[in-house]
Amino acid sequence: MADRLLELRKKIDGLDARVAGLLARRFKLARAITREGLKKKPVDPAREKRVLANAAAAAGDKAFREAVRAIFSEVIRQTKKIQKC
């Protein structure tokens, strides 16, 4: 049982590292949008709504959709903070 727990935690750690790397890439792209003057409006509610819907749909399992939506809501919030730099 302890071996299985360690195995599962190791897989979670690997996924966490991948997620963190992907988030960093996302933030870099969002910052590039701002730096290159490509962002026409400071806030785009329609785009945010699509991002949240797409993320929830990508979660697959209905039990995970609300959690994924909440996480992506925070990702959007953090992205806005990064774009202000």
Helices and strands as residue ranges (DSSP letters): H 2-35, H 45-58, H 62-83
